[in-house]
Amino acid sequence: MDKLFTILGSAFMFLGVGAGAFGAHGLSNYLTKYDLMGTWETAVRYHIYHALALFIAAWAVDKWGGPLPTWAGYLFTTGIILFSGSLYLLVATRANWLGAITPLGGFAFLAGWALILLIAWKN
Protein backbone atom coordinates (compact mmCIF):
# COMPACT_ATOMS: atom_id res chain seq x y z
CA MET A 1 0.00 0.00 0.00
CA ASP A 2 2.86 2.42 0.62
CA LYS A 3 3.80 2.16 -3.07
CA LEU A 4 0.18 2.70 -4.16
CA PHE A 5 -0.21 5.82 -2.04
CA THR A 6 3.15 7.17 -3.22
CA ILE A 7 2.05 6.66 -6.83
CA LEU A 8 -1.36 8.23 -6.16
CA GLY A 9 0.21 11.12 -4.28
CA SER A 10 2.65 11.79 -7.11
CA ALA A 11 -0.08 11.57 -9.75
CA PHE A 12 -2.40 13.87 -7.80
CA MET A 13 0.45 16.35 -7.21
CA PHE A 14 1.17 16.38 -10.95
CA LEU A 15 -2.50 16.97 -11.72
CA GLY A 16 -2.85 19.57 -8.96
CA VAL A 17 0.08 21.63 -10.20
CA GLY A 18 -1.29 21.34 -13.73
CA ALA A 19 -4.75 22.41 -12.57
CA GLY A 20 -3.28 25.40 -10.78
CA ALA A 21 -1.34 26.48 -13.86
CA PHE A 22 -4.32 25.87 -16.14
CA GLY A 23 -6.55 27.98 -13.90
CA ALA A 24 -4.03 30.80 -13.71
CA HIS A 25 -3.19 30.88 -17.41
CA GLY A 26 -5.74 28.99 -19.49
CA LEU A 27 -8.92 29.77 -17.59
CA SER A 28 -8.15 33.16 -16.07
CA ASN A 29 -10.56 35.15 -18.28
CA TYR A 30 -13.36 32.59 -17.81
CA LEU A 31 -12.83 32.33 -14.05
CA THR A 32 -12.72 36.09 -13.62
CA LYS A 33 -15.75 36.67 -15.85
CA TYR A 34 -17.90 34.30 -13.80
CA ASP A 35 -16.26 35.12 -10.44
CA LEU A 36 -15.08 31.51 -10.04
CA MET A 37 -11.36 32.06 -9.39
CA GLY A 38 -11.78 31.54 -5.64
CA THR A 39 -13.63 28.28 -6.19
CA TRP A 40 -10.94 26.99 -8.56
CA GLU A 41 -8.16 28.02 -6.16
CA THR A 42 -9.90 26.25 -3.26
CA ALA A 43 -10.18 23.07 -5.35
CA VAL A 44 -6.49 23.20 -6.27
CA ARG A 45 -5.35 24.03 -2.72
CA TYR A 46 -7.18 21.09 -1.11
CA HIS A 47 -6.18 18.85 -4.01
CA ILE A 48 -2.50 19.57 -3.37
CA TYR A 49 -2.74 19.40 0.43
CA HIS A 50 -4.28 15.97 0.25
CA ALA A 51 -1.97 14.70 -2.47
CA LEU A 52 0.75 15.42 0.11
CA ALA A 53 -1.38 13.64 2.71
CA LEU A 54 -1.13 10.51 0.57
CA PHE A 55 2.62 10.55 1.17
CA ILE A 56 1.90 10.68 4.90
CA ALA A 57 -0.44 7.71 4.51
CA ALA A 58 2.24 5.84 2.55
CA TRP A 59 4.76 6.57 5.31
CA ALA A 60 2.28 5.41 7.99
CA VAL A 61 1.62 2.17 6.08
CA ASP A 62 5.36 1.55 5.90
CA LYS A 63 6.01 2.51 9.52
CA TRP A 64 3.05 0.94 11.33
CA GLY A 65 1.17 -1.23 8.84
CA GLY A 66 -2.35 -2.41 9.50
CA PRO A 67 -5.66 -1.32 8.01
CA LEU A 68 -5.94 2.19 9.48
CA PRO A 69 -3.26 3.94 7.41
CA THR A 70 -4.59 2.16 4.34
CA TRP A 71 -8.07 3.47 5.06
CA ALA A 72 -6.61 6.94 5.60
CA GLY A 73 -5.02 6.80 2.14
CA TYR A 74 -8.27 5.71 0.54
CA LEU A 75 -10.14 8.47 2.37
CA PHE A 76 -7.67 11.11 1.15
CA THR A 77 -8.05 9.77 -2.40
CA THR A 78 -11.84 9.83 -2.11
CA GLY A 79 -11.72 13.32 -0.68
CA ILE A 80 -9.66 14.65 -3.57
CA ILE A 81 -12.07 13.16 -6.08
CA LEU A 82 -15.25 14.32 -4.31
CA PHE A 83 -14.12 17.68 -2.90
CA SER A 84 -11.81 19.02 -5.57
CA GLY A 85 -13.46 17.09 -8.39
CA SER A 86 -16.90 18.50 -7.60
CA LEU A 87 -15.48 22.04 -7.46
CA TYR A 88 -13.62 21.59 -10.76
CA LEU A 89 -16.83 20.36 -12.37
CA LEU A 90 -18.84 23.16 -10.77
CA VAL A 91 -16.47 25.71 -12.32
CA ALA A 92 -16.49 23.96 -15.69
CA THR A 93 -20.26 23.57 -15.89
CA ARG A 94 -21.53 26.21 -13.45
CA ALA A 95 -23.91 23.51 -12.19
CA ASN A 96 -24.32 24.73 -8.62
CA TRP A 97 -25.88 21.45 -7.47
CA LEU A 98 -22.36 19.96 -7.60
CA GLY A 99 -21.61 22.00 -4.48
CA ALA A 100 -23.75 19.49 -2.57
CA ILE A 101 -21.11 16.81 -3.24
CA THR A 102 -18.20 18.92 -1.97
CA PRO A 103 -18.89 18.40 1.77
CA LEU A 104 -18.72 14.63 1.28
CA GLY A 105 -15.14 15.07 0.14
CA GLY A 106 -14.49 17.33 3.12
CA PHE A 107 -15.81 14.63 5.43
CA ALA A 108 -13.48 12.10 3.77
CA PHE A 109 -10.53 14.46 4.39
CA LEU A 110 -11.51 14.84 8.05
CA ALA A 111 -11.92 11.09 8.50
CA GLY A 112 -8.52 10.45 6.90
CA TRP A 113 -6.82 12.93 9.25
CA ALA A 114 -8.67 11.45 12.24
CA LEU A 115 -7.27 8.03 11.31
CA ILE A 116 -3.73 9.42 11.03
CA LEU A 117 -4.19 11.00 14.46
CA LEU A 118 -5.48 7.72 15.90
CA ILE A 119 -2.61 5.74 14.38
CA ALA A 120 0.00 8.13 15.75
CA TRP A 121 -1.68 8.18 19.16
CA LYS A 122 -1.80 4.38 19.40
CA ASN A 123 1.79 3.90 18.23
PyMOL commands that place a pseudoatom at each C-alpha (Angstrom):
pseudoatom trace, name=CA, resn=MET, resi=1, chain=A, elem=C, hetatm=0, pos=[0.000, 0.000, 0.000]
pseudoatom trace, name=CA, resn=ASP, resi=2, chain=A, elem=C, hetatm=0, pos=[2.860, 2.421, 0.623]
pseudoatom trace, name=CA, resn=LYS, resi=3, chain=A, elem=C, hetatm=0, pos=[3.804, 2.156, -3.069]
pseudoatom trace, name=CA, resn=LEU, resi=4, chain=A, elem=C, hetatm=0, pos=[0.179, 2.697, -4.156]
pseudoatom trace, name=CA, resn=PHE, resi=5, chain=A, elem=C, hetatm=0, pos=[-0.212, 5.823, -2.042]
pseudoatom trace, name=CA, resn=THR, resi=6, chain=A, elem=C, hetatm=0, pos=[3.153, 7.168, -3.217]
pseudoatom trace, name=CA, resn=ILE, resi=7, chain=A, elem=C, hetatm=0, pos=[2.050, 6.662, -6.834]
pseudoatom trace, name=CA, resn=LEU, resi=8, chain=A, elem=C, hetatm=0, pos=[-1.362, 8.230, -6.163]
pseudoatom trace, name=CA, resn=GLY, resi=9, chain=A, elem=C, hetatm=0, pos=[0.211, 11.120, -4.279]
pseudoatom trace, name=CA, resn=SER, resi=10, chain=A, elem=C, hetatm=0, pos=[2.647, 11.791, -7.110]
pseudoatom trace, name=CA, resn=ALA, resi=11, chain=A, elem=C, hetatm=0, pos=[-0.082, 11.575, -9.751]
pseudoatom trace, name=CA, resn=PHE, resi=12, chain=A, elem=C, hetatm=0, pos=[-2.398, 13.872, -7.802]
pseudoatom trace, name=CA, resn=MET, resi=13, chain=A, elem=C, hetatm=0, pos=[0.454, 16.354, -7.211]
pseudoatom trace, name=CA, resn=PHE, resi=14, chain=A, elem=C, hetatm=0, pos=[1.167, 16.376, -10.951]
pseudoatom trace, name=CA, resn=LEU, resi=15, chain=A, elem=C, hetatm=0, pos=[-2.505, 16.970, -11.717]
pseudoatom trace, name=CA, resn=GLY, resi=16, chain=A, elem=C, hetatm=0, pos=[-2.847, 19.574, -8.958]
pseudoatom trace, name=CA, resn=VAL, resi=17, chain=A, elem=C, hetatm=0, pos=[0.083, 21.630, -10.203]
pseudoatom trace, name=CA, resn=GLY, resi=18, chain=A, elem=C, hetatm=0, pos=[-1.289, 21.336, -13.727]
pseudoatom trace, name=CA, resn=ALA, resi=19, chain=A, elem=C, hetatm=0, pos=[-4.755, 22.409, -12.574]
pseudoatom trace, name=CA, resn=GLY, resi=20, chain=A, elem=C, hetatm=0, pos=[-3.276, 25.401, -10.784]
pseudoatom trace, name=CA, resn=ALA, resi=21, chain=A, elem=C, hetatm=0, pos=[-1.337, 26.480, -13.862]
pseudoatom trace, name=CA, resn=PHE, resi=22, chain=A, elem=C, hetatm=0, pos=[-4.325, 25.870, -16.137]
pseudoatom trace, name=CA, resn=GLY, resi=23, chain=A, elem=C, hetatm=0, pos=[-6.552, 27.980, -13.896]
pseudoatom trace, name=CA, resn=ALA, resi=24, chain=A, elem=C, hetatm=0, pos=[-4.029, 30.804, -13.707]
pseudoatom trace, name=CA, resn=HIS, resi=25, chain=A, elem=C, hetatm=0, pos=[-3.194, 30.884, -17.405]
pseudoatom trace, name=CA, resn=GLY, resi=26, chain=A, elem=C, hetatm=0, pos=[-5.737, 28.993, -19.488]
pseudoatom trace, name=CA, resn=LEU, resi=27, chain=A, elem=C, hetatm=0, pos=[-8.922, 29.775, -17.593]
pseudoatom trace, name=CA, resn=SER, resi=28, chain=A, elem=C, hetatm=0, pos=[-8.153, 33.161, -16.065]
pseudoatom trace, name=CA, resn=ASN, resi=29, chain=A, elem=C, hetatm=0, pos=[-10.561, 35.146, -18.278]
pseudoatom trace, name=CA, resn=TYR, resi=30, chain=A, elem=C, hetatm=0, pos=[-13.360, 32.588, -17.812]
pseudoatom trace, name=CA, resn=LEU, resi=31, chain=A, elem=C, hetatm=0, pos=[-12.828, 32.332, -14.049]
pseudoatom trace, name=CA, resn=THR, resi=32, chain=A, elem=C, hetatm=0, pos=[-12.716, 36.092, -13.621]
pseudoatom trace, name=CA, resn=LYS, resi=33, chain=A, elem=C, hetatm=0, pos=[-15.750, 36.669, -15.847]
pseudoatom trace, name=CA, resn=TYR, resi=34, chain=A, elem=C, hetatm=0, pos=[-17.904, 34.303, -13.798]
pseudoatom trace, name=CA, resn=ASP, resi=35, chain=A, elem=C, hetatm=0, pos=[-16.259, 35.123, -10.439]
pseudoatom trace, name=CA, resn=LEU, resi=36, chain=A, elem=C, hetatm=0, pos=[-15.076, 31.512, -10.036]
pseudoatom trace, name=CA, resn=MET, resi=37, chain=A, elem=C, hetatm=0, pos=[-11.357, 32.060, -9.388]
pseudoatom trace, name=CA, resn=GLY, resi=38, chain=A, elem=C, hetatm=0, pos=[-11.784, 31.543, -5.635]
pseudoatom trace, name=CA, resn=THR, resi=39, chain=A, elem=C, hetatm=0, pos=[-13.634, 28.275, -6.188]
pseudoatom trace, name=CA, resn=TRP, resi=40, chain=A, elem=C, hetatm=0, pos=[-10.939, 26.994, -8.563]
pseudoatom trace, name=CA, resn=GLU, resi=41, chain=A, elem=C, hetatm=0, pos=[-8.162, 28.018, -6.161]
pseudoatom trace, name=CA, resn=THR, resi=42, chain=A, elem=C, hetatm=0, pos=[-9.898, 26.245, -3.259]
pseudoatom trace, name=CA, resn=ALA, resi=43, chain=A, elem=C, hetatm=0, pos=[-10.184, 23.072, -5.349]
pseudoatom trace, name=CA, resn=VAL, resi=44, chain=A, elem=C, hetatm=0, pos=[-6.492, 23.203, -6.272]
pseudoatom trace, name=CA, resn=ARG, resi=45, chain=A, elem=C, hetatm=0, pos=[-5.355, 24.025, -2.715]
pseudoatom trace, name=CA, resn=TYR, resi=46, chain=A, elem=C, hetatm=0, pos=[-7.176, 21.087, -1.109]
pseudoatom trace, name=CA, resn=HIS, resi=47, chain=A, elem=C, hetatm=0, pos=[-6.184, 18.846, -4.015]
pseudoatom trace, name=CA, resn=ILE, resi=48, chain=A, elem=C, hetatm=0, pos=[-2.503, 19.566, -3.367]
pseudoatom trace, name=CA, resn=TYR, resi=49, chain=A, elem=C, hetatm=0, pos=[-2.735, 19.404, 0.432]
pseudoatom trace, name=CA, resn=HIS, resi=50, chain=A, elem=C, hetatm=0, pos=[-4.275, 15.970, 0.248]
pseudoatom trace, name=CA, resn=ALA, resi=51, chain=A, elem=C, hetatm=0, pos=[-1.970, 14.699, -2.474]
pseudoatom trace, name=CA, resn=LEU, resi=52, chain=A, elem=C, hetatm=0, pos=[0.746, 15.424, 0.107]
pseudoatom trace, name=CA, resn=ALA, resi=53, chain=A, elem=C, hetatm=0, pos=[-1.380, 13.642, 2.710]
pseudoatom trace, name=CA, resn=LEU, resi=54, chain=A, elem=C, hetatm=0, pos=[-1.134, 10.513, 0.568]
pseudoatom trace, name=CA, resn=PHE, resi=55, chain=A, elem=C, hetatm=0, pos=[2.624, 10.552, 1.167]
pseudoatom trace, name=CA, resn=ILE, resi=56, chain=A, elem=C, hetatm=0, pos=[1.903, 10.682, 4.901]
pseudoatom trace, name=CA, resn=ALA, resi=57, chain=A, elem=C, hetatm=0, pos=[-0.444, 7.709, 4.511]
pseudoatom trace, name=CA, resn=ALA, resi=58, chain=A, elem=C, hetatm=0, pos=[2.243, 5.839, 2.553]
pseudoatom trace, name=CA, resn=TRP, resi=59, chain=A, elem=C, hetatm=0, pos=[4.761, 6.572, 5.309]
pseudoatom trace, name=CA, resn=ALA, resi=60, chain=A, elem=C, hetatm=0, pos=[2.284, 5.414, 7.987]
pseudoatom trace, name=CA, resn=VAL, resi=61, chain=A, elem=C, hetatm=0, pos=[1.623, 2.175, 6.084]
pseudoatom trace, name=CA, resn=ASP, resi=62, chain=A, elem=C, hetatm=0, pos=[5.364, 1.551, 5.902]
pseudoatom trace, name=CA, resn=LYS, resi=63, chain=A, elem=C, hetatm=0, pos=[6.014, 2.506, 9.525]
pseudoatom trace, name=CA, resn=TRP, resi=64, chain=A, elem=C, hetatm=0, pos=[3.047, 0.944, 11.328]
pseudoatom trace, name=CA, resn=GLY, resi=65, chain=A, elem=C, hetatm=0, pos=[1.167, -1.233, 8.839]
pseudoatom trace, name=CA, resn=GLY, resi=66, chain=A, elem=C, hetatm=0, pos=[-2.349, -2.408, 9.498]
pseudoatom trace, name=CA, resn=PRO, resi=67, chain=A, elem=C, hetatm=0, pos=[-5.656, -1.319, 8.015]
pseudoatom trace, name=CA, resn=LEU, resi=68, chain=A, elem=C, hetatm=0, pos=[-5.941, 2.195, 9.477]
pseudoatom trace, name=CA, resn=PRO, resi=69, chain=A, elem=C, hetatm=0, pos=[-3.257, 3.937, 7.409]
pseudoatom trace, name=CA, resn=THR, resi=70, chain=A, elem=C, hetatm=0, pos=[-4.589, 2.155, 4.344]
pseudoatom trace, name=CA, resn=TRP, resi=71, chain=A, elem=C, hetatm=0, pos=[-8.069, 3.468, 5.064]
pseudoatom trace, name=CA, resn=ALA, resi=72, chain=A, elem=C, hetatm=0, pos=[-6.608, 6.945, 5.599]
pseudoatom trace, name=CA, resn=GLY, resi=73, chain=A, elem=C, hetatm=0, pos=[-5.023, 6.797, 2.145]
pseudoatom trace, name=CA, resn=TYR, resi=74, chain=A, elem=C, hetatm=0, pos=[-8.272, 5.711, 0.539]
pseudoatom trace, name=CA, resn=LEU, resi=75, chain=A, elem=C, hetatm=0, pos=[-10.139, 8.471, 2.373]
pseudoatom trace, name=CA, resn=PHE, resi=76, chain=A, elem=C, hetatm=0, pos=[-7.672, 11.108, 1.152]
pseudoatom trace, name=CA, resn=THR, resi=77, chain=A, elem=C, hetatm=0, pos=[-8.053, 9.774, -2.400]
pseudoatom trace, name=CA, resn=THR, resi=78, chain=A, elem=C, hetatm=0, pos=[-11.845, 9.825, -2.114]
pseudoatom trace, name=CA, resn=GLY, resi=79, chain=A, elem=C, hetatm=0, pos=[-11.717, 13.323, -0.677]
pseudoatom trace, name=CA, resn=ILE, resi=80, chain=A, elem=C, hetatm=0, pos=[-9.656, 14.650, -3.573]
pseudoatom trace, name=CA, resn=ILE, resi=81, chain=A, elem=C, hetatm=0, pos=[-12.067, 13.157, -6.077]
pseudoatom trace, name=CA, resn=LEU, resi=82, chain=A, elem=C, hetatm=0, pos=[-15.246, 14.320, -4.311]
pseudoatom trace, name=CA, resn=PHE, resi=83, chain=A, elem=C, hetatm=0, pos=[-14.121, 17.675, -2.899]
pseudoatom trace, name=CA, resn=SER, resi=84, chain=A, elem=C, hetatm=0, pos=[-11.810, 19.022, -5.572]
pseudoatom trace, name=CA, resn=GLY, resi=85, chain=A, elem=C, hetatm=0, pos=[-13.461, 17.085, -8.386]
pseudoatom trace, name=CA, resn=SER, resi=86, chain=A, elem=C, hetatm=0, pos=[-16.898, 18.503, -7.600]
pseudoatom trace, name=CA, resn=LEU, resi=87, chain=A, elem=C, hetatm=0, pos=[-15.476, 22.038, -7.464]
pseudoatom trace, name=CA, resn=TYR, resi=88, chain=A, elem=C, hetatm=0, pos=[-13.619, 21.586, -10.761]
pseudoatom trace, name=CA, resn=LEU, resi=89, chain=A, elem=C, hetatm=0, pos=[-16.828, 20.356, -12.366]
pseudoatom trace, name=CA, resn=LEU, resi=90, chain=A, elem=C, hetatm=0, pos=[-18.843, 23.164, -10.769]
pseudoatom trace, name=CA, resn=VAL, resi=91, chain=A, elem=C, hetatm=0, pos=[-16.470, 25.707, -12.317]
pseudoatom trace, name=CA, resn=ALA, resi=92, chain=A, elem=C, hetatm=0, pos=[-16.491, 23.957, -15.695]
pseudoatom trace, name=CA, resn=THR, resi=93, chain=A, elem=C, hetatm=0, pos=[-20.255, 23.573, -15.892]
pseudoatom trace, name=CA, resn=ARG, resi=94, chain=A, elem=C, hetatm=0, pos=[-21.529, 26.206, -13.447]
pseudoatom trace, name=CA, resn=ALA, resi=95, chain=A, elem=C, hetatm=0, pos=[-23.913, 23.509, -12.191]
pseudoatom trace, name=CA, resn=ASN, resi=96, chain=A, elem=C, hetatm=0, pos=[-24.315, 24.730, -8.619]
pseudoatom trace, name=CA, resn=TRP, resi=97, chain=A, elem=C, hetatm=0, pos=[-25.877, 21.455, -7.472]
pseudoatom trace, name=CA, resn=LEU, resi=98, chain=A, elem=C, hetatm=0, pos=[-22.360, 19.964, -7.595]
pseudoatom trace, name=CA, resn=GLY, resi=99, chain=A, elem=C, hetatm=0, pos=[-21.614, 22.004, -4.477]
pseudoatom trace, name=CA, resn=ALA, resi=100, chain=A, elem=C, hetatm=0, pos=[-23.747, 19.492, -2.569]
pseudoatom trace, name=CA, resn=ILE, resi=101, chain=A, elem=C, hetatm=0, pos=[-21.108, 16.810, -3.237]
pseudoatom trace, name=CA, resn=THR, resi=102, chain=A, elem=C, hetatm=0, pos=[-18.200, 18.917, -1.966]
pseudoatom trace, name=CA, resn=PRO, resi=103, chain=A, elem=C, hetatm=0, pos=[-18.886, 18.402, 1.769]
pseudoatom trace, name=CA, resn=LEU, resi=104, chain=A, elem=C, hetatm=0, pos=[-18.722, 14.625, 1.284]
pseudoatom trace, name=CA, resn=GLY, resi=105, chain=A, elem=C, hetatm=0, pos=[-15.140, 15.068, 0.145]
pseudoatom trace, name=CA, resn=GLY, resi=106, chain=A, elem=C, hetatm=0, pos=[-14.492, 17.330, 3.125]
pseudoatom trace, name=CA, resn=PHE, resi=107, chain=A, elem=C, hetatm=0, pos=[-15.813, 14.626, 5.425]
pseudoatom trace, name=CA, resn=ALA, resi=108, chain=A, elem=C, hetatm=0, pos=[-13.478, 12.098, 3.771]
pseudoatom trace, name=CA, resn=PHE, resi=109, chain=A, elem=C, hetatm=0, pos=[-10.534, 14.457, 4.393]
pseudoatom trace, name=CA, resn=LEU, resi=110, chain=A, elem=C, hetatm=0, pos=[-11.505, 14.843, 8.050]
pseudoatom trace, name=CA, resn=ALA, resi=111, chain=A, elem=C, hetatm=0, pos=[-11.918, 11.092, 8.496]
pseudoatom trace, name=CA, resn=GLY, resi=112, chain=A, elem=C, hetatm=0, pos=[-8.523, 10.451, 6.901]
pseudoatom trace, name=CA, resn=TRP, resi=113, chain=A, elem=C, hetatm=0, pos=[-6.822, 12.926, 9.247]
pseudoatom trace, name=CA, resn=ALA, resi=114, chain=A, elem=C, hetatm=0, pos=[-8.672, 11.450, 12.237]
pseudoatom trace, name=CA, resn=LEU, resi=115, chain=A, elem=C, hetatm=0, pos=[-7.270, 8.028, 11.312]
pseudoatom trace, name=CA, resn=ILE, resi=116, chain=A, elem=C, hetatm=0, pos=[-3.730, 9.422, 11.029]
pseudoatom trace, name=CA, resn=LEU, resi=117, chain=A, elem=C, hetatm=0, pos=[-4.194, 11.004, 14.462]
pseudoatom trace, name=CA, resn=LEU, resi=118, chain=A, elem=C, hetatm=0, pos=[-5.480, 7.722, 15.899]
pseudoatom trace, name=CA, resn=ILE, resi=119, chain=A, elem=C, hetatm=0, pos=[-2.609, 5.742, 14.382]
pseudoatom trace, name=CA, resn=ALA, resi=120, chain=A, elem=C, hetatm=0, pos=[0.004, 8.125, 15.745]
pseudoatom trace, name=CA, resn=TRP, resi=121, chain=A, elem=C, hetatm=0, pos=[-1.676, 8.180, 19.159]
pseudoatom trace, name=CA, resn=LYS, resi=122, chain=A, elem=C, hetatm=0, pos=[-1.801, 4.384, 19.400]
pseudoatom trace, name=CA, resn=ASN, resi=123, chain=A, elem=C, hetatm=0, pos=[1.787, 3.903, 18.232]
for i in range(1, 123): cmd.bond("trace and resi %d" % i, "trace and resi %d" % (i + 1))
show_as sticks, trace
zoom trace
